[in-house]
Amino acid sequence: MHNALLLALTVVAYAPEALAFDFKGVRVGAKSTVAEVQERLGISCGVGYADKQVCNGHVTVADEPATINLLLAPSGLVQRISLQLSSEPFEQVAAALVQKLGPPTHVSQGTLQNRFGAKFRQIEYVWIGKGGIRVDYRKYGSSLDHSQLYYSTREDRELQSGDKPAKRAKDL
């Protein structure tokens, strides 16, 4: 019976609907304040485009140094938590994320090639939660030196992709 109960609790804890995608207590897709973000993460915030609070600074992820960019909507909704860290400890950070979030919803693998023809194994873990909230962790983000951990809302991913066909047609 104990094993059945443990299995049931594990399934509930790892169900996407049950996941709270937070970073150090700041939850993406939930309301927060600048004071709370600054207190929990020790980063600086300032007003950015469309009166959004943009918060940047240095933090740690699974005891690894990282830079953070957090976007807080005027309504107080945390839209994005984007972190860049070294790609060297990728496996250790991925293991810590799996321990916290459970098995990823999707895992994809591919190959990246640099200008000199060298090939590198790319891996991405994706956790999908309720309401369009998700976490993506890529071994290589903006460069081969950096991994990217990206907590996001659907709205932020749309903003990042610039995928607004009707608006694009009017801007020609």
C-alpha positions in Angstrom: 0.0 0.0 0.0 2.8 2.4 0.8 4.3 2.0 -2.7 0.9 2.6 -4.3 0.4 5.8 -2.2 3.9 7.0 -3.1 3.2 6.4 -6.8 -0.1 8.3 -6.6 1.5 11.3 -4.8 4.3 11.3 -7.4 1.8 11.3 -10.3 -0.1 14.1 -8.7 3.1 16.1 -8.0 4.2 15.8 -11.6 0.9 16.4 -13.4 1.3 19.5 -15.5 -1.8 21.1 -14.0 -0.2 20.7 -10.5 3.1 22.4 -11.5 3.8 25.8 -10.2 6.6 27.1 -12.5 8.4 29.3 -10.1 12.0 30.4 -9.8 13.0 31.0 -6.2 9.4 31.7 -5.2 8.6 34.1 -8.1 5.9 32.3 -10.2 5.6 32.9 -13.9 2.0 33.6 -14.9 1.1 34.8 -11.4 1.0 38.3 -9.9 4.0 39.7 -8.1 5.4 43.1 -7.2 8.7 44.8 -7.9 9.5 44.7 -4.2 8.9 40.9 -4.0 11.0 40.2 -7.1 13.9 42.4 -5.8 13.7 40.8 -2.3 13.5 37.2 -3.5 16.0 37.5 -6.4 18.2 40.4 -5.4 18.0 42.0 -8.8 17.2 45.6 -10.1 14.0 46.6 -11.9 13.1 49.6 -14.0 10.3 50.7 -16.3 10.6 49.5 -19.8 8.4 49.4 -23.0 4.7 49.7 -22.4 5.1 50.4 -18.7 6.4 46.9 -18.0 8.9 46.4 -15.3 12.1 44.9 -16.6 14.3 43.3 -14.0 17.9 42.2 -14.6 20.8 41.0 -12.5 22.9 38.0 -11.4 21.5 35.0 -9.6 22.3 31.3 -9.3 20.5 28.3 -10.8 21.2 25.0 -9.0 24.3 26.7 -7.5 25.6 27.9 -10.9 26.0 31.6 -11.7 23.4 33.0 -14.2 22.1 36.3 -15.5 18.4 36.9 -15.4 15.9 38.9 -17.3 12.4 39.1 -15.8 9.4 40.9 -17.3 6.6 42.1 -15.1 3.4 43.4 -16.8 1.7 46.6 -15.5 -1.0 44.3 -14.0 1.7 42.7 -11.9 1.7 39.4 -13.9 5.2 37.8 -14.2 5.4 37.2 -18.0 9.0 36.0 -18.4 11.9 34.7 -16.4 14.8 34.2 -18.8 18.1 32.9 -17.4 21.5 32.4 -19.1 24.1 30.2 -17.6 27.2 28.3 -18.7 26.5 25.3 -20.9 29.1 23.3 -19.0 26.9 22.2 -16.0 23.9 21.5 -18.3 23.3 17.9 -17.1 23.5 18.8 -13.4 21.1 21.7 -13.8 18.7 19.5 -16.0 18.7 16.9 -13.2 17.8 19.6 -10.6 15.0 20.8 -12.8 13.7 17.3 -13.2 13.8 16.8 -9.5 11.8 20.0 -9.0 9.4 19.9 -12.0 9.2 16.1 -12.7 9.8 14.5 -16.0 9.7 16.9 -19.0 6.7 17.0 -21.2 8.9 16.9 -24.3 12.6 16.3 -24.9 14.1 17.1 -28.3 17.6 16.5 -29.6 19.4 17.8 -32.6 22.7 19.0 -33.9 24.1 22.5 -34.1 27.0 23.4 -36.4 29.3 26.3 -36.0 30.9 28.3 -38.9 33.9 26.0 -38.9 31.8 22.9 -39.4 32.1 21.5 -35.8 28.9 19.8 -34.6 27.4 19.9 -31.2 24.6 17.9 -29.7 21.7 20.2 -28.8 19.1 19.0 -26.3 16.0 20.8 -25.0 13.7 19.9 -22.2 10.2 21.4 -22.1 7.7 21.4 -19.3 4.2 22.5 -20.3 1.7 23.7 -17.7 -1.8 24.9 -17.5 -2.9 28.0 -19.4 0.1 28.2 -21.8 2.7 28.4 -19.1 5.9 26.6 -19.9 9.6 26.1 -19.0 12.2 25.4 -21.7 15.8 24.5 -20.9 18.2 24.4 -23.9 21.8 23.2 -23.7 22.8 26.0 -26.1 21.0 29.3 -26.1 22.4 32.4 -27.7 25.9 30.8 -28.0 27.7 27.5 -27.5 29.0 28.9 -24.2 25.5 29.5 -22.7 22.5 27.5 -21.8 19.1 29.1 -21.6 16.4 28.5 -19.0 13.2 30.2 -20.1 10.0 30.4 -18.0 7.2 31.9 -20.1 3.6 32.7 -20.6 1.9 32.3 -24.0 1.8 36.2 -24.3 5.5 36.5 -23.8 6.3 33.8 -26.4 4.0 35.6 -28.9 5.8 38.9 -28.1 9.2 37.2 -28.5 8.3 35.6 -31.8 6.8 38.7 -33.3 4.2 36.4 -34.9 1.5 39.0 -35.6 0.6 38.4 -39.3 -2.1 41.1 -39.5 0.2 43.7 -37.9 3.0 42.7 -40.2 0.8 43.3 -43.3 0.1 46.8 -42.2 3.7 47.6 -41.7 4.8 47.3 -45.3 
